[in-house]
Amino acid sequence: MAPPGVLHEVTETWAGTTVGLDLAKAHAYGNDFVYVETERLDRPDGPALARAICARQTGAGADGLILYRGTDAGAAMRLYNADGSYSEVSGNGVRGLAAICCWREVRAGRPAPRALVIGTDAGSKPVEVLSSEPPRFTCRTAMGHPADVRRTVLDVAGRPVEAVVLRVGNPQCVVLEPALDEERYRRLGAALEHHPFFPEGTNVEFAVVERQDLVRILIWERGVGPTLASGTGACAAAVAAMTYGGAARDVTVESPGGAQRVEWREEGLYLTGWAEVVWEGRWTR
């Protein structure tokens, strides 16, 4: 959490007054984000604001902060993790922003858009809105192609860990397991996130292929720790399972927060699931 002086500086810089900021919160399967609308996505006080707002006990509580602004096609965003670190993209964060765009149209008496484009630092993500049950919206997002998919063996505290490393707009490390082990996940998650092999840090998924069409995962999110769900994590686990674990190219990926669908087609990855707007309010710190 940022010290009080930084909080005061952030509030003054953003709002020009101590009244605070207008916020919205959305989540997808428990992976939650707070959204702040601003014309400047590259604000230098973004990391400090993320640490303050995302704090579970003293802030609004979230896995990340997303700064966004509207565009003709939908919106553009920048993501900071709960610890203030920068992230290129979040699949669930993209879907949450799409849900906010849809919610605001519905609240204004207009129909939810059928399609949006969300601009991220990992490229534009076209979003198809499959169904609207305000404040919940189900979307299919084109996540692009995975990159640098390969197997490696990492030394963790003197023991080898076989992993699949790749990028799905952000760095990912997937450990394919015969069965999920909560103790092993918690013991290795942070060590892998900060392993020297990943100079930027990495998201970590422990995954088991239960059937050709079903992959179960536990997630250790970069800059956050344990999370209930992850869109890019689901994509990464699916790619690892499809490439090295015998999974089909269309799978359900189930995490503690719920199940998402991942398709790997010739034109890239598609992620399908819902997101819902939780609240809108004002940050008064």
Legacy VTK file of the C-alpha trace (Angstrom):
# vtk DataFile Version 3.0
C-alpha trace
ASCII
DATASET POLYDATA
POINTS 285 float
0.000 0.000 0.000
1.224 3.505 -0.779
2.142 5.732 2.180
-0.325 8.540 3.110
1.717 11.212 1.349
1.497 9.325 -1.921
-2.231 8.798 -1.478
-2.747 12.528 -0.956
-0.608 13.304 -3.991
-2.539 10.822 -6.096
-5.915 12.222 -5.053
-4.827 15.796 -5.701
-3.275 14.899 -9.055
-6.238 12.924 -10.321
-9.197 14.835 -9.033
-7.887 18.331 -8.304
-9.788 18.038 -5.020
-9.967 15.730 -2.039
-13.466 14.594 -3.059
-12.007 11.627 -4.926
-12.452 9.618 -8.091
-15.372 7.943 -9.809
-14.788 4.182 -9.983
-16.489 1.102 -11.350
-15.815 -2.492 -10.387
-16.368 -5.601 -12.484
-15.337 -9.215 -12.144
-15.190 -12.386 -14.199
-15.404 -15.571 -12.133
-14.033 -13.742 -9.093
-11.086 -12.157 -10.936
-11.932 -8.547 -10.044
-10.830 -5.157 -11.343
-11.496 -1.535 -10.508
-11.854 0.778 -13.513
-11.022 4.492 -13.684
-11.917 6.521 -16.768
-9.160 8.941 -17.815
-7.790 10.466 -20.989
-4.198 9.682 -19.935
-3.583 5.953 -19.709
0.125 6.497 -19.054
-0.261 8.595 -15.902
2.845 8.257 -13.694
0.708 7.970 -10.565
-1.087 4.866 -11.874
1.010 2.379 -9.841
0.465 4.250 -6.546
-3.255 4.511 -7.222
-3.394 0.772 -7.989
-1.746 -0.145 -4.695
-4.126 2.088 -2.753
-7.384 1.166 -4.476
-6.684 -2.564 -4.805
-5.860 -3.054 -1.095
-8.424 -5.534 0.262
-8.713 -4.115 3.773
-8.209 -0.372 3.229
-9.143 0.169 -0.417
-11.862 -0.921 -2.801
-10.233 -4.349 -3.098
-9.302 -5.854 -6.461
-6.777 -7.972 -8.340
-5.938 -4.986 -10.533
-6.647 -1.426 -11.584
-7.586 -0.658 -15.186
-7.318 2.876 -16.539
-9.463 3.328 -19.632
-10.915 5.796 -22.075
-13.665 5.442 -24.617
-12.946 5.067 -28.341
-15.124 4.951 -31.445
-14.817 1.144 -31.476
-15.145 0.573 -27.733
-12.362 1.464 -25.293
-8.613 1.450 -24.688
-7.029 0.333 -21.411
-3.890 0.034 -19.319
-3.588 -2.463 -16.478
-1.743 -2.319 -13.165
-1.676 -5.326 -10.850
-2.655 -5.015 -7.192
0.988 -4.466 -6.202
1.285 -1.556 -8.651
3.268 -3.490 -11.261
2.392 -3.043 -14.929
0.786 -5.774 -17.024
0.320 -5.875 -20.767
-3.166 -7.393 -20.824
-5.774 -9.363 -18.909
-8.369 -11.468 -20.661
-10.839 -11.054 -17.810
-9.946 -7.362 -17.496
-10.771 -6.878 -21.183
-14.083 -8.653 -20.737
-14.866 -6.615 -17.628
-14.270 -3.404 -19.555
-16.547 -4.673 -22.320
-19.199 -5.333 -19.656
-18.849 -1.757 -18.350
-19.255 -0.381 -21.892
-22.369 -2.530 -22.362
-23.785 -1.632 -18.947
-23.535 2.077 -19.599
-25.412 1.730 -22.880
-28.161 -0.329 -21.235
-28.428 2.099 -18.330
-28.869 4.942 -20.846
-31.801 3.089 -22.404
-29.921 1.819 -25.427
-29.228 -1.809 -26.428
-25.886 -3.308 -25.502
-23.447 -3.321 -28.428
-23.026 -6.610 -30.260
-19.313 -6.059 -30.863
-16.514 -3.960 -29.363
-12.781 -3.551 -29.773
-10.737 -3.116 -26.603
-7.286 -1.655 -27.166
-4.555 -3.038 -24.875
-0.783 -2.797 -24.692
-0.756 -6.302 -26.174
-2.794 -5.242 -29.202
-6.457 -4.769 -30.027
-8.878 -7.419 -28.743
-12.146 -7.740 -30.693
-15.022 -8.730 -28.399
-18.280 -10.324 -29.549
-21.106 -9.859 -27.048
-22.990 -13.162 -27.102
-25.660 -12.414 -24.516
-26.797 -9.574 -22.260
-28.307 -10.147 -18.832
-27.421 -6.789 -17.256
-25.268 -6.325 -15.326
-23.781 -9.621 -16.614
-22.598 -9.977 -20.209
-21.186 -13.057 -21.933
-18.452 -12.372 -24.470
-16.147 -14.159 -26.900
-12.815 -12.358 -27.160
-10.218 -12.807 -29.901
-6.993 -13.013 -27.870
-4.523 -13.350 -30.745
-1.864 -15.990 -31.306
0.237 -17.524 -28.532
3.984 -16.952 -28.957
7.252 -18.616 -27.951
5.580 -21.839 -26.806
8.211 -24.262 -25.539
9.102 -26.678 -22.773
11.830 -25.987 -20.265
13.112 -27.257 -16.927
13.501 -24.668 -14.169
15.565 -25.057 -11.030
13.415 -24.111 -8.036
15.210 -24.376 -4.685
17.499 -27.056 -6.094
14.690 -29.144 -7.582
13.741 -29.400 -11.271
10.286 -28.221 -12.335
9.135 -29.077 -15.859
7.154 -26.184 -17.321
5.662 -24.912 -20.546
6.542 -21.253 -21.079
4.820 -18.973 -23.579
3.282 -15.563 -24.113
-0.383 -14.794 -24.650
0.223 -11.066 -24.683
1.893 -11.451 -21.279
4.393 -14.009 -19.887
3.022 -17.347 -18.734
4.441 -20.457 -17.063
2.283 -23.597 -17.058
3.127 -26.664 -14.984
1.265 -29.703 -16.329
0.513 -32.049 -13.435
-1.037 -35.535 -13.033
-3.243 -34.015 -10.300
-3.633 -30.597 -8.691
-1.842 -30.250 -5.357
-2.740 -27.169 -3.288
0.376 -27.377 -1.131
2.704 -27.685 -4.134
0.906 -24.835 -5.890
1.329 -22.487 -2.932
4.930 -23.533 -2.359
6.042 -23.104 -5.972
3.763 -20.300 -7.199
5.704 -17.333 -5.838
9.060 -18.979 -6.597
8.116 -19.404 -10.247
6.590 -15.911 -10.510
9.936 -14.384 -9.475
12.250 -16.981 -11.061
15.316 -15.480 -12.808
14.162 -17.157 -16.034
11.396 -14.514 -16.153
12.977 -11.047 -15.877
9.523 -9.405 -16.056
7.985 -11.909 -13.657
5.379 -14.346 -14.917
1.867 -15.616 -14.401
1.830 -19.241 -13.251
-0.757 -21.958 -13.816
-0.763 -25.493 -12.454
-2.886 -27.569 -14.833
-4.228 -31.094 -15.172
-5.861 -32.496 -18.327
-8.843 -34.420 -16.985
-10.350 -35.100 -20.400
-9.576 -34.011 -23.924
-12.136 -31.246 -23.502
-11.518 -30.344 -19.827
-8.487 -28.737 -18.170
-8.460 -27.809 -14.465
-6.109 -25.114 -13.185
-4.870 -23.258 -10.132
-3.542 -19.748 -10.794
-0.737 -17.714 -9.250
-1.100 -14.272 -10.823
1.893 -12.015 -11.364
1.716 -9.080 -8.969
-1.308 -10.536 -7.176
-0.744 -14.109 -5.943
-3.565 -16.662 -5.812
-6.565 -15.688 -7.921
-9.897 -17.376 -8.555
-9.656 -17.034 -12.338
-7.543 -15.621 -15.158
-8.419 -15.149 -18.794
-4.878 -15.164 -20.154
-4.016 -17.905 -17.660
-6.853 -20.038 -19.010
-5.578 -19.423 -22.546
-2.004 -20.319 -21.574
-3.043 -23.489 -19.754
-5.166 -24.520 -22.730
-2.297 -23.993 -25.187
0.087 -25.993 -22.979
-2.479 -28.773 -22.593
-3.229 -28.800 -26.335
0.442 -28.820 -27.311
1.866 -31.221 -24.732
-1.014 -32.779 -22.803
-3.273 -34.319 -25.433
-6.143 -31.836 -25.040
-8.448 -30.932 -27.913
-8.337 -27.524 -29.624
-11.628 -26.532 -27.973
-11.628 -26.970 -24.201
-13.278 -25.927 -21.009
-10.744 -24.523 -18.549
-12.006 -24.715 -14.975
-10.451 -22.682 -12.170
-11.691 -22.175 -8.590
-13.907 -19.300 -9.776
-15.589 -21.140 -12.629
-15.228 -22.429 -16.181
-14.223 -20.562 -19.344
-14.009 -21.827 -22.906
-10.805 -21.577 -24.915
-10.624 -22.308 -28.638
-7.355 -22.395 -30.593
-8.211 -21.806 -34.218
-6.125 -20.968 -37.268
-6.685 -17.256 -36.680
-5.712 -17.441 -33.003
-7.159 -17.991 -29.531
-10.726 -17.234 -28.484
-11.792 -16.861 -24.864
-15.468 -17.124 -23.932
-17.072 -16.366 -20.590
-19.040 -13.779 -18.654
-18.225 -10.649 -16.725
-20.485 -8.515 -14.591
-20.474 -4.997 -13.261
-20.466 -5.099 -9.449
-20.776 -1.446 -8.460
-20.095 2.137 -9.393
-19.058 4.657 -6.770
-16.570 7.231 -5.554
-13.112 6.815 -4.063
-12.849 9.376 -1.275
-9.349 8.824 0.076
LINES 1 286
285 0 1 2 3 4 5 6 7 8 9 10 11 12 13 14 15 16 17 18 19 20 21 22 23 24 25 26 27 28 29 30 31 32 33 34 35 36 37 38 39 40 41 42 43 44 45 46 47 48 49 50 51 52 53 54 55 56 57 58 59 60 61 62 63 64 65 66 67 68 69 70 71 72 73 74 75 76 77 78 79 80 81 82 83 84 85 86 87 88 89 90 91 92 93 94 95 96 97 98 99 100 101 102 103 104 105 106 107 108 109 110 111 112 113 114 115 116 117 118 119 120 121 122 123 124 125 126 127 128 129 130 131 132 133 134 135 136 137 138 139 140 141 142 143 144 145 146 147 148 149 150 151 152 153 154 155 156 157 158 159 160 161 162 163 164 165 166 167 168 169 170 171 172 173 174 175 176 177 178 179 180 181 182 183 184 185 186 187 188 189 190 191 192 193 194 195 196 197 198 199 200 201 202 203 204 205 206 207 208 209 210 211 212 213 214 215 216 217 218 219 220 221 222 223 224 225 226 227 228 229 230 231 232 233 234 235 236 237 238 239 240 241 242 243 244 245 246 247 248 249 250 251 252 253 254 255 256 257 258 259 260 261 262 263 264 265 266 267 268 269 270 271 272 273 274 275 276 277 278 279 280 281 282 283 284
